[in-house]
C-alpha cells in the first residue's frame, strides 16, 4: 500500500501534467484566433523568460526560424497581429500526446495538424511534430522550449463551405 508521500508525489505528477495540457491548449487556442485583438501579453506569458521557439527541419527552419526569450517570441507573434488578420481561419489539432514530468520540468510531444485559410484566400494543410519542454516558473507551468517540425505541408482549397451538409432524408 502506498504511503502518503508516494501518493502526494503521484498527485503532483498528475496535477503537473494537467497544468502542462492547459498551457499548450491555451497556446493553441490563442494561435487559432491570432489577429489584432489577440492578448499578446497573455500569449507571451505562456513562455518562460528565457524560452526558445523554433521551427525545425528545412521547411520550418526557413519559414519560421527561431527566437530566444519571451520578448522576442512575443515580437514574432506581434507580426501576425494585424488588420486584416493573416488567418481567415486557423485550427490546430493535437494528438498522440505524451507528457513526462520530473520535478519542476516537463517534456511533451504531440502530432499536430493545422488547417489554415489566409486573408489572401489561399488555404494550407500542415502536419508537424511538436516537442515542447516546460518549466515551472513563478508558480506556473510555462513553455521553455517549443520545437515544431514539419512532416508534410500542402496547399488545398478553402476549408469552409456554405454547401448544405449531407444528412439522411427523414
C-alpha positions as CSV (number, residue, x, y, z in Angstrom):
1,X,0.0,0.0,0.0
2,X,1.5,3.4,-1.0
3,X,2.3,5.8,1.8
4,X,1.2,9.4,2.0
5,X,4.4,10.8,0.5
6,X,4.1,8.5,-2.6
7,X,0.5,9.5,-3.1
8,X,1.4,13.2,-2.8
9,X,4.2,12.7,-5.4
10,X,1.8,11.0,-7.7
11,X,-0.8,13.7,-7.2
12,X,1.8,16.4,-8.0
13,X,2.7,14.5,-11.2
14,X,-0.9,14.3,-12.4
15,X,-1.6,18.0,-11.5
16,X,1.6,19.0,-13.3
17,X,0.6,17.0,-16.4
18,X,-2.8,18.7,-16.4
19,X,-1.3,22.2,-16.0
20,X,1.0,21.4,-19.0
21,X,-2.0,20.3,-21.0
22,X,-3.8,23.6,-20.1
23,X,-0.8,25.6,-21.1
24,X,-0.4,24.0,-24.5
25,X,-4.2,24.2,-25.0
26,X,-4.3,27.9,-24.3
27,X,-1.3,28.5,-26.6
28,X,-3.1,26.7,-29.5
29,X,-6.4,28.5,-28.7
30,X,-4.7,31.9,-28.9
31,X,-2.8,30.8,-32.1
32,X,-6.2,29.7,-33.7
33,X,-7.5,33.2,-33.3
34,X,-4.3,35.1,-33.9
35,X,-5.3,38.7,-35.0
36,X,-5.1,42.3,-33.9
37,X,-7.3,41.5,-30.8
38,X,-5.2,38.7,-29.5
39,X,-3.9,39.4,-26.0
40,X,-0.2,39.4,-26.8
41,X,0.8,39.7,-23.1
42,X,-1.1,36.6,-22.3
43,X,0.3,34.7,-25.2
44,X,3.9,35.8,-24.3
45,X,3.3,34.9,-20.7
46,X,2.9,31.2,-21.7
47,X,6.6,31.2,-22.2
48,X,9.4,31.3,-19.7
49,X,11.6,34.4,-19.6
50,X,14.4,32.6,-21.4
51,X,12.2,30.4,-23.7
52,X,13.2,29.3,-27.1
53,X,10.7,28.9,-30.0
54,X,12.0,27.3,-33.2
55,X,11.0,25.8,-36.4
56,X,12.9,22.5,-37.1
57,X,13.7,20.8,-40.4
58,X,14.4,22.5,-43.7
59,X,10.9,23.9,-44.3
60,X,10.1,25.2,-40.9
61,X,13.6,26.5,-40.1
62,X,13.5,28.5,-43.3
63,X,9.9,29.7,-42.8
64,X,9.9,30.4,-39.1
65,X,13.4,30.5,-37.8
66,X,14.0,30.7,-34.1
67,X,13.5,33.1,-31.3
68,X,15.1,33.3,-27.8
69,X,13.4,35.0,-24.9
70,X,9.8,35.9,-24.0
71,X,10.1,39.4,-25.6
72,X,11.5,38.1,-28.9
73,X,8.8,35.4,-29.1
74,X,6.1,38.0,-28.3
75,X,7.6,40.2,-31.1
76,X,7.4,37.3,-33.5
77,X,3.7,36.8,-32.7
78,X,3.0,40.5,-33.0
79,X,3.9,40.3,-36.7
80,X,0.7,38.2,-37.1
81,X,-1.4,40.7,-35.2
82,X,-2.6,43.0,-37.9
83,X,-5.8,44.0,-39.7
84,X,-6.9,42.3,-41.8
85,X,-5.8,39.2,-40.0
86,X,-3.2,36.9,-41.6
87,X,-5.5,33.9,-41.0
88,X,-9.1,34.0,-42.1
89,X,-9.4,30.5,-40.5
90,X,-6.8,28.7,-38.4
91,X,-7.4,25.5,-36.5
92,X,-4.7,23.4,-34.7
93,X,-5.5,19.7,-33.7
94,X,-3.2,17.9,-31.3
95,X,-3.0,14.1,-31.0
96,X,-0.7,11.3,-29.8
97,X,0.1,13.2,-26.6
98,X,2.9,12.1,-24.3
99,X,3.8,14.2,-21.2
100,X,6.6,13.4,-18.8
101,X,7.2,15.4,-15.6
102,X,10.2,15.3,-13.3
103,X,10.3,17.9,-10.5
104,X,9.9,21.4,-12.0
105,X,10.5,20.3,-15.6
106,X,8.3,18.6,-18.1
107,X,8.5,17.3,-21.7
108,X,5.6,16.9,-24.0
109,X,5.2,15.7,-27.6
110,X,2.3,15.8,-29.9
111,X,1.4,15.3,-33.5
112,X,-0.2,18.5,-34.8
113,X,-2.5,19.0,-37.8
114,X,-3.1,22.6,-38.8
115,X,-5.8,23.7,-41.3
116,X,-5.5,27.4,-42.3
117,X,-7.1,29.8,-44.8
118,X,-5.2,33.0,-45.2
119,X,-6.5,36.5,-45.7
120,X,-5.5,36.2,-49.4
121,X,-7.9,33.2,-49.6
122,X,-5.2,30.6,-50.1
123,X,-5.5,27.5,-47.8
124,X,-3.0,25.1,-46.4
125,X,-2.8,21.8,-44.5
126,X,0.3,21.2,-42.4
127,X,1.3,18.3,-40.1
128,X,4.0,18.7,-37.6
129,X,5.7,17.0,-34.7
130,X,5.8,19.2,-31.6
131,X,8.4,18.7,-29.0
132,X,7.9,21.0,-26.1
133,X,9.9,21.4,-22.9
134,X,8.1,23.1,-20.0
135,X,9.4,24.6,-16.7
136,X,7.7,25.7,-13.5
137,X,8.4,29.4,-13.3
138,X,6.8,31.8,-10.8
139,X,4.3,29.0,-9.8
140,X,3.1,28.4,-13.3
141,X,3.9,25.8,-15.9
142,X,5.3,27.6,-19.0
143,X,6.8,26.7,-22.3
144,X,10.6,26.7,-22.0
145,X,11.5,25.3,-25.5
146,X,9.0,24.9,-28.3
147,X,10.0,23.0,-31.4
148,X,7.8,22.4,-34.4
149,X,9.0,20.1,-37.2
150,X,7.1,19.9,-40.4
151,X,6.1,16.4,-41.6
152,X,4.1,17.5,-44.6
153,X,2.6,20.6,-46.0
154,X,0.3,21.2,-48.9
155,X,-1.9,23.9,-50.4
156,X,-5.6,23.0,-50.6
157,X,-9.0,24.6,-51.5
158,X,-10.9,26.6,-48.9
159,X,-11.9,24.7,-45.7
160,X,-15.2,26.2,-45.1
161,X,-18.1,25.9,-47.4
162,X,-21.7,27.1,-47.3
163,X,-22.9,23.9,-49.0
164,X,-25.6,22.1,-47.1
165,X,-24.3,19.2,-45.0
166,X,-25.3,15.7,-46.4
167,X,-27.8,14.2,-43.9
168,X,-30.2,11.3,-44.4
169,X,-33.7,12.3,-45.5
170,X,-36.3,11.8,-42.8
